[in-house]
């Protein structure tokens, strides 16, 4: 298995920044992995670093329902066969390109995660208690 080395990580970050600067839209899950918990995991700093480095806004998105089909333990094939998945897109978050300190990046990451949590809760409310959209 080829684990990423620091050089690979920098290269991936540089490529992501170049894509964003070029006007490409792509998604990152700032938690870094799927959780079986209802609470969000701690946000990783990559999304904030890419946004600051590319001088592009972050667009927070809340998702609910994917954990029915794809929980942290892996893909499942159980009922409901077609679970309701709700996606709520938030307002773009402008980013200060001069916010490059570790504290600035952490603050931006925490703000992003707080917005995602609100949007995720809204998506969950739309999905309803049994995953049936209202």
N, CA, C and O atoms as CSV, one atom per row, in Angstrom:
chain,resi,resn,atom,element,x,y,z
A,1,UNK,N,N,0.841,-1.175,0.000
A,1,UNK,CA,C,0.000,0.000,0.000
A,1,UNK,C,C,0.889,1.242,0.000
A,1,UNK,O,O,1.866,1.309,0.745
A,2,UNK,N,N,0.556,2.204,-0.819
A,2,UNK,CA,C,1.325,3.434,-0.940
A,2,UNK,C,C,0.700,4.522,-0.072
A,2,UNK,O,O,-0.315,5.104,-0.455
A,3,UNK,N,N,1.277,4.801,1.067
A,3,UNK,CA,C,0.772,5.861,1.929
A,3,UNK,C,C,1.310,7.204,1.445
A,3,UNK,O,O,2.440,7.289,0.962
A,4,UNK,N,N,0.485,8.266,1.578
A,4,UNK,CA,C,0.962,9.563,1.102
A,4,UNK,C,C,2.149,10.064,1.917
A,4,UNK,O,O,2.168,9.948,3.142
A,5,UNK,N,N,3.106,10.606,1.243
A,5,UNK,CA,C,4.241,11.245,1.901
A,5,UNK,C,C,3.967,12.738,1.911
A,5,UNK,O,O,3.087,13.198,1.185
A,6,UNK,N,N,4.687,13.501,2.705
A,6,UNK,CA,C,4.457,14.953,2.696
A,6,UNK,C,C,4.517,15.555,1.301
A,6,UNK,O,O,3.755,16.477,1.007
A,7,UNK,N,N,5.396,15.066,0.432
A,7,UNK,CA,C,5.486,15.598,-0.932
A,7,UNK,C,C,4.193,15.337,-1.700
A,7,UNK,O,O,3.726,16.207,-2.435
A,8,UNK,N,N,3.608,14.146,-1.538
A,8,UNK,CA,C,2.345,13.825,-2.207
A,8,UNK,C,C,1.221,14.711,-1.699
A,8,UNK,O,O,0.381,15.158,-2.480
A,9,UNK,N,N,1.197,14.968,-0.412
A,9,UNK,CA,C,0.145,15.791,0.172
A,9,UNK,C,C,0.244,17.208,-0.364
A,9,UNK,O,O,-0.772,17.795,-0.736
A,10,UNK,N,N,1.438,17.765,-0.412
A,10,UNK,CA,C,1.623,19.117,-0.949
A,10,UNK,C,C,1.200,19.140,-2.409
A,10,UNK,O,O,0.535,20.083,-2.838
A,11,UNK,N,N,1.564,18.140,-3.172
A,11,UNK,CA,C,1.192,18.084,-4.579
A,11,UNK,C,C,-0.321,18.040,-4.731
A,11,UNK,O,O,-0.870,18.736,-5.586
A,12,UNK,N,N,-0.998,17.251,-3.934
A,12,UNK,CA,C,-2.457,17.177,-3.994
A,12,UNK,C,C,-3.076,18.521,-3.633
A,12,UNK,O,O,-4.034,18.949,-4.276
A,13,UNK,N,N,-2.548,19.188,-2.623
A,13,UNK,CA,C,-3.052,20.501,-2.224
A,13,UNK,C,C,-2.825,21.510,-3.341
A,13,UNK,O,O,-3.718,22.296,-3.656
A,14,UNK,N,N,-1.647,21.495,-3.936
A,14,UNK,CA,C,-1.349,22.409,-5.045
A,14,UNK,C,C,-2.295,22.166,-6.219
A,14,UNK,O,O,-2.770,23.116,-6.842
A,15,UNK,N,N,-2.569,20.903,-6.522
A,15,UNK,CA,C,-3.479,20.584,-7.625
A,15,UNK,C,C,-4.895,21.069,-7.316
A,15,UNK,O,O,-5.579,21.593,-8.194
A,16,UNK,N,N,-5.327,20.896,-6.087
A,16,UNK,CA,C,-6.667,21.355,-5.698
A,16,UNK,C,C,-6.770,22.872,-5.796
A,16,UNK,O,O,-7.773,23.397,-6.280
A,17,UNK,N,N,-5.750,23.571,-5.346
A,17,UNK,CA,C,-5.736,25.037,-5.433
A,17,UNK,C,C,-5.764,25.476,-6.895
A,17,UNK,O,O,-6.480,26.414,-7.247
A,18,UNK,N,N,-5.000,24.810,-7.741
A,18,UNK,CA,C,-4.981,25.160,-9.171
A,18,UNK,C,C,-6.351,24.913,-9.802
A,18,UNK,O,O,-6.809,25.720,-10.610
A,19,UNK,N,N,-7.002,23.823,-9.448
A,19,UNK,CA,C,-8.342,23.549,-9.976
A,19,UNK,C,C,-9.322,24.643,-9.567
A,19,UNK,O,O,-10.100,25.127,-10.389
A,20,UNK,N,N,-9.283,25.030,-8.293
A,20,UNK,CA,C,-10.198,26.065,-7.808
A,20,UNK,C,C,-9.908,27.398,-8.480
A,20,UNK,O,O,-10.829,28.113,-8.874
A,21,UNK,N,N,-8.644,27.728,-8.609
A,21,UNK,CA,C,-8.277,28.979,-9.301
A,21,UNK,C,C,-8.756,28.972,-10.741
A,21,UNK,O,O,-9.102,30.018,-11.291
A,22,UNK,N,N,-8.777,27.800,-11.349
A,22,UNK,CA,C,-9.221,27.667,-12.739
A,22,UNK,C,C,-10.734,27.648,-12.884
A,22,UNK,O,O,-11.246,27.439,-13.984
A,23,UNK,N,N,-11.455,27.865,-11.789
A,23,UNK,CA,C,-12.914,27.934,-11.863
A,23,UNK,C,C,-13.617,26.600,-11.729
A,23,UNK,O,O,-14.827,26.517,-11.939
A,24,UNK,N,N,-12.889,25.564,-11.386
A,24,UNK,CA,C,-13.503,24.242,-11.221
A,24,UNK,C,C,-14.221,24.152,-9.896
A,24,UNK,O,O,-13.764,24.691,-8.889
A,25,UNK,N,N,-15.339,23.473,-9.903
A,25,UNK,CA,C,-16.105,23.222,-8.694
A,25,UNK,C,C,-15.852,21.785,-8.276
A,25,UNK,O,O,-15.971,20.872,-9.092
A,26,UNK,N,N,-15.506,21.576,-7.024
A,26,UNK,CA,C,-15.316,20.218,-6.529
A,26,UNK,C,C,-15.701,20.172,-5.064
A,26,UNK,O,O,-15.753,21.199,-4.388
A,27,UNK,N,N,-15.966,18.990,-4.590
A,27,UNK,CA,C,-16.414,18.832,-3.216
A,27,UNK,C,C,-15.382,18.148,-2.353
A,27,UNK,O,O,-14.663,17.250,-2.791
A,28,UNK,N,N,-15.331,18.594,-1.122
A,28,UNK,CA,C,-14.493,17.974,-0.094
A,28,UNK,C,C,-15.370,17.721,1.123
A,28,UNK,O,O,-16.262,18.514,1.427
A,29,UNK,N,N,-15.127,16.655,1.796
A,29,UNK,CA,C,-15.791,16.395,3.061
A,29,UNK,C,C,-14.787,16.738,4.151
A,29,UNK,O,O,-13.865,15.964,4.409
A,30,UNK,N,N,-14.954,17.896,4.797
A,30,UNK,CA,C,-13.929,18.364,5.730
A,30,UNK,C,C,-13.755,17.490,6.968
A,30,UNK,O,O,-12.785,17.662,7.706
A,31,UNK,N,N,-14.674,16.558,7.210
A,31,UNK,CA,C,-14.484,15.650,8.338
A,31,UNK,C,C,-13.420,14.595,8.022
A,31,UNK,O,O,-12.811,14.038,8.936
A,32,UNK,N,N,-13.199,14.327,6.774
A,32,UNK,CA,C,-12.147,13.412,6.376
A,32,UNK,C,C,-12.553,11.951,6.309
A,32,UNK,O,O,-11.832,11.143,5.725
A,33,UNK,N,N,-13.689,11.591,6.892
A,33,UNK,CA,C,-14.163,10.209,6.815
A,33,UNK,C,C,-15.628,10.167,7.207
A,33,UNK,O,O,-16.181,11.151,7.699
A,34,UNK,N,N,-16.246,9.029,6.988
A,34,UNK,CA,C,-17.649,8.825,7.342
A,34,UNK,C,C,-17.727,8.399,8.802
A,34,UNK,O,O,-16.954,7.555,9.257
A,35,UNK,N,N,-18.651,8.980,9.517
A,35,UNK,CA,C,-18.817,8.654,10.926
A,35,UNK,C,C,-20.139,7.932,11.151
A,35,UNK,O,O,-21.117,8.192,10.449
A,36,UNK,N,N,-20.174,7.045,12.106
A,36,UNK,CA,C,-21.424,6.399,12.498
A,36,UNK,C,C,-22.158,7.202,13.558
A,36,UNK,O,O,-23.272,6.853,13.948
A,37,UNK,N,N,-21.539,8.270,14.021
A,37,UNK,CA,C,-22.132,9.112,15.049
A,37,UNK,C,C,-23.010,10.178,14.398
A,37,UNK,O,O,-22.799,10.560,13.247
A,38,UNK,N,N,-24.002,10.651,15.163
A,38,UNK,CA,C,-24.837,11.729,14.637
A,38,UNK,C,C,-24.110,13.064,14.685
A,38,UNK,O,O,-24.378,13.945,13.868
A,39,UNK,N,N,-23.197,13.220,15.629
A,39,UNK,CA,C,-22.445,14.471,15.729
A,39,UNK,C,C,-21.390,14.508,14.637
A,39,UNK,O,O,-20.826,13.479,14.262
A,40,UNK,N,N,-21.133,15.696,14.138
A,40,UNK,CA,C,-20.076,15.842,13.142
A,40,UNK,C,C,-18.720,15.586,13.788
A,40,UNK,O,O,-18.521,15.848,14.974
A,41,UNK,N,N,-17.811,15.080,13.000
A,41,UNK,CA,C,-16.435,14.924,13.453
A,41,UNK,C,C,-15.750,16.281,13.377
A,41,UNK,O,O,-16.284,17.226,12.796
A,42,UNK,N,N,-14.581,16.369,13.960
A,42,UNK,CA,C,-13.791,17.596,13.890
A,42,UNK,C,C,-13.427,17.866,12.437
A,42,UNK,O,O,-13.033,16.961,11.702
A,43,UNK,N,N,-13.565,19.118,12.038
A,43,UNK,CA,C,-13.239,19.491,10.672
A,43,UNK,C,C,-11.733,19.510,10.441
A,43,UNK,O,O,-10.970,19.957,11.298
A,44,UNK,N,N,-11.319,19.030,9.297
A,44,UNK,CA,C,-9.913,19.099,8.889
A,44,UNK,C,C,-9.701,20.413,8.159
A,44,UNK,O,O,-10.663,21.012,7.678
A,45,UNK,N,N,-8.482,20.864,8.070
A,45,UNK,CA,C,-8.204,22.210,7.571
A,45,UNK,C,C,-8.023,22.315,6.064
A,45,UNK,O,O,-7.834,23.418,5.551
A,46,UNK,N,N,-8.075,21.214,5.345
A,46,UNK,CA,C,-7.794,21.237,3.906
A,46,UNK,C,C,-8.703,22.139,3.097
A,46,UNK,O,O,-8.228,22.882,2.238
A,47,UNK,N,N,-9.998,22.091,3.353
A,47,UNK,CA,C,-10.936,22.929,2.585
A,47,UNK,C,C,-10.621,24.404,2.782
A,47,UNK,O,O,-10.625,25.174,1.822
A,48,UNK,N,N,-10.348,24.801,4.019
A,48,UNK,CA,C,-10.021,26.201,4.297
A,48,UNK,C,C,-8.709,26.592,3.620
A,48,UNK,O,O,-8.600,27.683,3.061
A,49,UNK,N,N,-7.724,25.717,3.667
A,49,UNK,CA,C,-6.429,26.018,3.039
A,49,UNK,C,C,-6.562,26.161,1.524
A,49,UNK,O,O,-5.924,27.024,0.921
A,50,UNK,N,N,-7.385,25.321,0.913
A,50,UNK,CA,C,-7.600,25.416,-0.532
A,50,UNK,C,C,-8.327,26.714,-0.869
A,50,UNK,O,O,-7.967,27.400,-1.827
A,51,UNK,N,N,-9.349,27.052,-0.085
A,51,UNK,CA,C,-10.117,28.278,-0.349
A,51,UNK,C,C,-9.236,29.518,-0.216
A,51,UNK,O,O,-9.295,30.417,-1.054
A,52,UNK,N,N,-8.426,29.564,0.830
A,52,UNK,CA,C,-7.539,30.719,1.024
A,52,UNK,C,C,-6.481,30.757,-0.083
A,52,UNK,O,O,-6.215,31.819,-0.646
A,53,UNK,N,N,-5.889,29.627,-0.391
A,53,UNK,CA,C,-4.842,29.576,-1.408
A,53,UNK,C,C,-5.331,29.906,-2.804
A,53,UNK,O,O,-4.573,30.423,-3.624
A,54,UNK,N,N,-6.600,29.611,-3.080
A,54,UNK,CA,C,-7.148,29.860,-4.412
A,54,UNK,C,C,-7.978,31.139,-4.473
A,54,UNK,O,O,-8.431,31.548,-5.542
A,55,UNK,N,N,-8.171,31.764,-3.312
A,55,UNK,CA,C,-8.981,32.979,-3.213
A,55,UNK,C,C,-10.388,32.751,-3.747
A,55,UNK,O,O,-10.939,33.592,-4.458
A,56,UNK,N,N,-10.962,31.605,-3.395
A,56,UNK,CA,C,-12.325,31.252,-3.805
A,56,UNK,C,C,-13.182,31.025,-2.563
A,56,UNK,O,O,-12.660,30.647,-1.514
A,57,UNK,N,N,-14.487,31.252,-2.670
A,57,UNK,CA,C,-15.351,31.049,-1.503
A,57,UNK,C,C,-15.565,29.567,-1.211
A,57,UNK,O,O,-15.406,28.711,-2.080
A,58,UNK,N,N,-15.926,29.299,0.019
A,58,UNK,CA,C,-16.362,27.964,0.425
A,58,UNK,C,C,-17.885,27.927,0.344
A,58,UNK,O,O,-18.547,28.905,0.691
A,59,UNK,N,N,-18.434,26.829,-0.103
A,59,UNK,CA,C,-19.887,26.681,-0.136
A,59,UNK,C,C,-20.244,25.510,0.774
A,59,UNK,O,O,-20.036,24.354,0.406
A,60,UNK,N,N,-20.782,25.800,1.965
A,60,UNK,CA,C,-21.121,24.713,2.885
A,60,UNK,C,C,-22.351,23.945,2.403
A,60,UNK,O,O,-23.285,24.524,1.848
A,61,UNK,N,N,-22.333,22.641,2.624
A,61,UNK,CA,C,-23.433,21.773,2.208
A,61,UNK,C,C,-23.742,20.814,3.347
A,61,UNK,O,O,-22.841,20.208,3.926
A,62,UNK,N,N,-25.018,20.684,3.659
A,62,UNK,CA,C,-25.463,19.710,4.655
A,62,UNK,C,C,-26.142,18.544,3.958
A,62,UNK,O,O,-26.997,18.746,3.096
A,63,UNK,N,N,-25.769,17.336,4.324
A,63,UNK,CA,C,-26.319,16.128,3.693
A,63,UNK,C,C,-26.861,15.219,4.784
A,63,UNK,O,O,-26.234,15.042,5.828
A,64,UNK,N,N,-28.032,14.647,4.533
A,64,UNK,CA,C,-28.586,13.667,5.463
A,64,UNK,C,C,-29.218,12.533,4.656
A,64,UNK,O,O,-29.907,12.774,3.665
A,65,UNK,N,N,-28.980,11.314,5.083
A,65,UNK,CA,C,-29.600,10.142,4.481
A,65,UNK,C,C,-28.615,9.189,3.840
A,65,UNK,O,O,-28.921,8.007,3.683
A,66,UNK,N,N,-27.441,9.671,3.467
A,66,UNK,CA,C,-26.460,8.784,2.841
A,66,UNK,C,C,-25.968,7.726,3.811
A,66,UNK,O,O,-25.541,6.651,3.389
A,67,UNK,N,N,-26.021,8.017,5.117
A,67,UNK,CA,C,-25.529,7.068,6.109
A,67,UNK,C,C,-26.389,5.807,6.169
A,67,UNK,O,O,-25.956,4.788,6.707
A,68,UNK,N,N,-27.608,5.870,5.619
A,68,UNK,CA,C,-28.467,4.681,5.579
A,68,UNK,C,C,-27.870,3.650,4.630
A,68,UNK,O,O,-27.812,2.462,4.950
A,69,UNK,N,N,-27.430,4.104,3.468
A,69,UNK,CA,C,-26.869,3.184,2.478
A,69,UNK,C,C,-25.375,2.978,2.676
A,69,UNK,O,O,-24.864,1.888,2.419
A,70,UNK,N,N,-24.674,3.997,3.123
A,70,UNK,CA,C,-23.217,3.920,3.226
A,70,UNK,C,C,-22.756,4.403,4.593
A,70,UNK,O,O,-22.197,5.494,4.706
A,71,UNK,N,N,-22.984,3.597,5.644
A,71,UNK,CA,C,-22.503,3.981,6.968
A,71,UNK,C,C,-20.979,3.850,7.035
A,71,UNK,O,O,-20.351,3.356,6.098
A,72,UNK,N,N,-20.402,4.285,8.125
A,72,UNK,CA,C,-18.955,4.229,8.293
A,72,UNK,C,C,-18.378,2.833,8.142
A,72,UNK,O,O,-17.206,2.675,7.800
A,73,UNK,N,N,-19.196,1.818,8.395
A,73,UNK,CA,C,-18.711,0.440,8.295
A,73,UNK,C,C,-18.638,-0.059,6.860
A,73,UNK,O,O,-18.052,-1.112,6.607
A,74,UNK,N,N,-19.219,0.674,5.916
A,74,UNK,CA,C,-19.160,0.283,4.510
A,74,UNK,C,C,-20.534,0.213,3.874
A,74,UNK,O,O,-21.553,0.328,4.556
A,75,UNK,N,N,-20.556,0.027,2.577
A,75,UNK,CA,C,-21.769,-0.015,1.784
A,75,UNK,C,C,-22.676,-1.149,2.250
A,75,UNK,O,O,-22.209,-2.261,2.495
A,76,UNK,N,N,-23.978,-0.868,2.373
A,76,UNK,CA,C,-24.942,-1.890,2.790
A,76,UNK,C,C,-26.063,-2.010,1.764
A,76,UNK,O,O,-26.344,-1.071,1.019
A,77,UNK,N,N,-26.693,-3.170,1.738
A,77,UNK,CA,C,-27.839,-3.412,0.864
A,77,UNK,C,C,-28.985,-3.930,1.712
A,77,UNK,O,O,-29.338,-5.108,1.646
A,78,UNK,N,N,-29.558,-3.050,2.502
A,78,UNK,CA,C,-30.695,-3.414,3.345
A,78,UNK,C,C,-31.783,-2.360,3.171
A,78,UNK,O,O,-31.562,-1.309,2.570
A,79,UNK,N,N,-32.924,-2.654,3.692
A,79,UNK,CA,C,-34.045,-1.707,3.609
A,79,UNK,C,C,-33.753,-0.469,4.427
A,79,UNK,O,O,-33.077,-0.579,5.450
A,80,UNK,N,N,-34.217,0.684,4.043
A,80,UNK,CA,C,-35.011,0.934,2.833
A,80,UNK,C,C,-34.133,0.867,1.586
A,80,UNK,O,O,-32.991,1.325,1.588
A,81,UNK,N,N,-34.686,0.289,0.524
A,81,UNK,CA,C,-33.922,0.109,-0.703
A,81,UNK,C,C,-33.578,1.442,-1.347
A,81,UNK,O,O,-32.521,1.593,-1.960
A,82,UNK,N,N,-34.473,2.399,-1.206
A,82,UNK,CA,C,-34.228,3.737,-1.772
A,82,UNK,C,C,-34.369,4.773,-0.658
A,82,UNK,O,O,-35.396,5.444,-0.556
A,83,UNK,N,N,-33.341,4.903,0.170
A,83,UNK,CA,C,-33.449,5.860,1.278
A,83,UNK,C,C,-33.528,7.295,0.756
A,83,UNK,O,O,-32.986,7.627,-0.299
A,84,UNK,N,N,-34.212,8.121,1.521
A,84,UNK,CA,C,-34.295,9.532,1.182
A,84,UNK,C,C,-32.965,10.195,1.516
A,84,UNK,O,O,-32.454,10.051,2.627
A,85,UNK,N,N,-32.416,10.910,0.568
A,85,UNK,CA,C,-31.194,11.679,0.780
A,85,UNK,C,C,-31.544,13.141,0.509
A,85,UNK,O,O,-32.081,13.481,-0.545
A,86,UNK,N,N,-31.229,13.993,1.478
A,86,UNK,CA,C,-31.523,15.417,1.353
A,86,UNK,C,C,-30.204,16.182,1.377
A,86,UNK,O,O,-29.341,15.931,2.218
A,87,UNK,N,N,-30.063,17.114,0.446
A,87,UNK,CA,C,-28.881,17.958,0.350
A,87,UNK,C,C,-29.341,19.411,0.452
A,87,UNK,O,O,-30.195,19.853,-0.316
A,88,UNK,N,N,-28.772,20.145,1.400
A,88,UNK,CA,C,-29.093,21.561,1.576
A,88,UNK,C,C,-27.812,22.358,1.355
A,88,UNK,O,O,-26.805,22.142,2.030
A,89,UNK,N,N,-27.867,23.282,0.398
A,89,UNK,CA,C,-26.702,24.086,0.037
A,89,UNK,C,C,-26.811,25.449,0.708
A,89,UNK,O,O,-27.845,26.111,0.627
A,90,UNK,N,N,-25.739,25.858,1.366
A,90,UNK,CA,C,-25.715,27.138,2.058
A,90,UNK,C,C,-25.163,28.257,1.193
A,90,UNK,O,O,-24.770,28.053,0.044
A,91,UNK,N,N,-25.147,29.434,1.777
A,91,UNK,CA,C,-24.605,30.612,1.104
A,91,UNK,C,C,-23.079,30.504,1.020
A,91,UNK,O,O,-22.445,29.985,1.939
A,92,UNK,N,N,-22.488,30.991,-0.076
A,92,UNK,CA,C,-21.024,30.984,-0.176
A,92,UNK,C,C,-20.387,31.793,0.952
A,92,UNK,O,O,-20.890,32.847,1.342
A,93,UNK,N,N,-19.289,31.285,1.458
A,93,UNK,CA,C,-18.533,31.960,2.507
A,93,UNK,C,C,-17.333,32.648,1.874
A,93,UNK,O,O,-16.410,31.967,1.427
A,94,UNK,N,N,-17.317,33.983,1.821
A,94,UNK,CA,C,-16.137,34.658,1.273
A,94,UNK,C,C,-14.917,34.373,2.139
A,94,UNK,O,O,-15.025,34.192,3.351
A,95,UNK,N,N,-13.778,34.337,1.507
A,95,UNK,CA,C,-12.537,33.998,2.197
A,95,UNK,C,C,-11.533,35.132,2.022
A,95,UNK,O,O,-11.370,35.669,0.926
A,96,UNK,N,N,-10.874,35.485,3.097
A,96,UNK,CA,C,-9.822,36.505,3.049
A,96,UNK,C,C,-8.526,35.829,2.606
A,96,UNK,O,O,-8.010,34.976,3.328
A,97,UNK,N,N,-7.986,36.185,1.438
A,97,UNK,CA,C,-6.762,35.536,0.958
A,97,UNK,C,C,-5.547,35.800,1.847
A,97,UNK,O,O,-4.529,35.119,1.719
A,98,UNK,N,N,-5.643,36.773,2.739
A,98,UNK,CA,C,-4.528,37.073,3.649
A,98,UNK,C,C,-4.634,36.298,4.962
A,98,UNK,O,O,-3.764,36.415,5.825
A,99,UNK,N,N,-5.691,35.511,5.114
A,99,UNK,CA,C,-5.903,34.740,6.345
A,99,UNK,C,C,-5.124,33.439,6.273
A,99,UNK,O,O,-5.715,32.367,6.140
A,100,UNK,N,N,-3.818,33.522,6.358
A,100,UNK,CA,C,-2.973,32.348,6.142
A,100,UNK,C,C,-2.383,31.759,7.414
A,100,UNK,O,O,-1.762,30.698,7.363
A,101,UNK,N,N,-2.562,32.419,8.552
A,101,UNK,CA,C,-1.989,31.879,9.785
A,101,UNK,C,C,-2.763,30.629,10.209
A,101,UNK,O,O,-3.905,30.427,9.795
A,102,UNK,N,N,-2.144,29.813,11.021
A,102,UNK,CA,C,-2.800,28.598,11.524
A,102,UNK,C,C,-4.089,28.950,12.260
A,102,UNK,O,O,-5.088,28.241,12.144
A,103,UNK,N,N,-4.065,30.039,13.009
A,103,UNK,CA,C,-5.260,30.475,13.750
A,103,UNK,C,C,-6.379,30.879,12.783
A,103,UNK,O,O,-7.539,30.529,12.999
A,104,UNK,N,N,-6.036,31.609,11.722
A,104,UNK,CA,C,-7.028,32.017,10.722
A,104,UNK,C,C,-7.662,30.798,10.045
A,104,UNK,O,O,-8.880,30.737,9.880
A,105,UNK,N,N,-6.830,29.837,9.658
A,105,UNK,CA,C,-7.316,28.632,8.987
A,105,UNK,C,C,-8.218,27.833,9.926
A,105,UNK,O,O,-9.258,27.326,9.506
A,106,UNK,N,N,-7.828,27.721,11.183
A,106,UNK,CA,C,-8.649,27.011,12.163
A,106,UNK,C,C,-9.989,27.714,12.353
A,106,UNK,O,O,-11.029,27.058,12.414
A,107,UNK,N,N,-9.972,29.036,12.446
A,107,UNK,CA,C,-11.213,29.800,12.608
A,107,UNK,C,C,-12.135,29.581,11.403
A,107,UNK,O,O,-13.336,29.368,11.574
A,108,UNK,N,N,-11.581,29.633,10.192
A,108,UNK,CA,C,-12.371,29.407,8.986
A,108,UNK,C,C,-12.939,27.990,8.958
A,108,UNK,O,O,-14.096,27.784,8.592
A,109,UNK,N,N,-12.125,27.023,9.344
A,109,UNK,CA,C,-12.584,25.632,9.399
A,109,UNK,C,C,-13.725,25.476,10.397
A,109,UNK,O,O,-14.725,24.824,10.097
A,110,UNK,N,N,-13.584,26.067,11.576
A,110,UNK,CA,C,-14.638,25.974,12.588
A,110,UNK,C,C,-15.925,26.653,12.131
A,110,UNK,O,O,-17.019,26.152,12.390
A,111,UNK,N,N,-15.794,27.792,11.451
A,111,UNK,CA,C,-16.968,28.486,10.913
A,111,UNK,C,C,-17.651,27.614,9.864
A,111,UNK,O,O,-18.876,27.496,9.857
A,112,UNK,N,N,-16.865,27.003,8.981
A,112,UNK,CA,C,-17.403,26.103,7.966
A,112,UNK,C,C,-18.157,24.946,8.608
A,112,UNK,O,O,-19.271,24.627,8.191
A,113,UNK,N,N,-17.566,24.316,9.612
A,113,UNK,CA,C,-18.197,23.170,10.263
A,113,UNK,C,C,-19.490,23.573,10.979
A,113,UNK,O,O,-20.455,22.809,10.986
A,114,UNK,N,N,-19.514,24.759,11.578
A,114,UNK,CA,C,-20.732,25.235,12.243
A,114,UNK,C,C,-21.856,25.423,11.223
A,114,UNK,O,O,-23.007,25.076,11.490
A,115,UNK,N,N,-21.521,25.966,10.068
A,115,UNK,CA,C,-22.523,26.154,9.016
A,115,UNK,C,C,-22.991,24.811,8.464
A,115,UNK,O,O,-24.180,24.625,8.205
A,116,UNK,N,N,-22.067,23.881,8.286
A,116,UNK,CA,C,-22.440,22.546,7.802
A,116,UNK,C,C,-23.380,21.876,8.794
A,116,UNK,O,O,-24.344,21.224,8.392
A,117,UNK,N,N,-23.109,22.030,10.078
A,117,UNK,CA,C,-23.968,21.409,11.090
A,117,UNK,C,C,-25.398,21.947,11.015
A,117,UNK,O,O,-26.353,21.176,11.113
A,118,UNK,N,N,-25.552,23.250,10.844
A,118,UNK,CA,C,-26.893,23.850,10.709
A,118,UNK,C,C,-27.594,23.308,9.466
A,118,UNK,O,O,-28.773,22.956,9.516
A,119,UNK,N,N,-26.870,23.244,8.356
A,119,UNK,CA,C,-27.447,22.745,7.106
A,119,UNK,C,C,-27.764,21.257,7.190
A,119,UNK,O,O,-28.783,20.810,6.664
A,120,UNK,N,N,-26.901,20.488,7.846
A,120,UNK,CA,C,-27.157,19.057,8.038
A,120,UNK,C,C,-28.420,18.847,8.869
A,120,UNK,O,O,-29.225,17.967,8.568
A,121,UNK,N,N,-28.592,19.658,9.918
A,121,UNK,CA,C,-29.799,19.561,10.743
A,121,UNK,C,C,-31.050,19.916,9.946
A,121,UNK,O,O,-32.103,19.308,10.133
A,122,UNK,N,N,-30.934,20.899,9.059
A,122,UNK,CA,C,-32.062,21.264,8.195
A,122,UNK,C,C,-32.387,20.113,7.244
A,122,UNK,O,O,-33.557,19.795,7.030
A,123,UNK,N,N,-31.359,19.493,6.675
A,123,UNK,CA,C,-31.567,18.345,5.784
A,123,UNK,C,C,-32.222,17.195,6.540
A,123,UNK,O,O,-33.104,16.521,6.007
A,124,UNK,N,N,-31.800,16.974,7.759
A,124,UNK,CA,C,-32.378,15.900,8.577
A,124,UNK,C,C,-33.851,16.167,8.871
A,124,UNK,O,O,-34.671,15.249,8.840
A,125,UNK,N,N,-34.186,17.423,9.155
A,125,UNK,CA,C,-35.584,17.779,9.418
A,125,UNK,C,C,-36.440,17.568,8.172
A,125,UNK,O,O,-37.580,17.113,8.270
A,126,UNK,N,N,-35.900,17.893,7.015
A,126,UNK,CA,C,-36.638,17.686,5.768
A,126,UNK,C,C,-36.846,16.202,5.517
A,126,UNK,O,O,-37.915,15.795,5.061
A,127,UNK,N,N,-35.838,15.388,5.810
A,127,UNK,CA,C,-35.934,13.931,5.585
A,127,UNK,C,C,-36.993,13.296,6.477
A,127,UNK,O,O,-37.573,12.274,6.109
A,128,UNK,N,N,-37.255,13.878,7.635
A,128,UNK,CA,C,-38.267,13.328,8.528
A,128,UNK,C,C,-37.704,12.237,9.406
A,128,UNK,O,O,-36.596,11.751,9.181
A,129,UNK,N,N,-38.480,11.851,10.421
A,129,UNK,CA,C,-37.973,10.904,11.411
A,129,UNK,C,C,-37.668,9.519,10.860
A,129,UNK,O,O,-36.793,8.832,11.387
A,130,UNK,N,N,-38.366,9.094,9.814
A,130,UNK,CA,C,-38.115,7.775,9.248
A,130,UNK,C,C,-37.431,7.867,7.890
A,130,UNK,O,O,-37.439,6.910,7.116
A,131,UNK,N,N,-36.839,9.023,7.607
A,131,UNK,CA,C,-36.162,9.195,6.325
A,131,UNK,C,C,-37.127,9.389,5.184
A,131,UNK,O,O,-36.785,9.117,4.033
A,132,UNK,N,N,-38.332,9.857,5.477
A,132,UNK,CA,C,-39.325,10.093,4.444
A,132,UNK,C,C,-39.505,11.599,4.336
A,132,UNK,O,O,-39.973,12.244,5.274
A,133,UNK,N,N,-39.134,12.152,3.194
A,133,UNK,CA,C,-39.207,13.603,3.019
A,133,UNK,C,C,-40.630,14.105,3.163
A,133,UNK,O,O,-41.586,13.484,2.701
A,134,UNK,N,N,-40.738,15.247,3.818
A,134,UNK,CA,C,-42.069,15.851,4.000
A,134,UNK,C,C,-42.337,16.854,2.922
A,134,UNK,O,O,-43.403,17.469,2.903
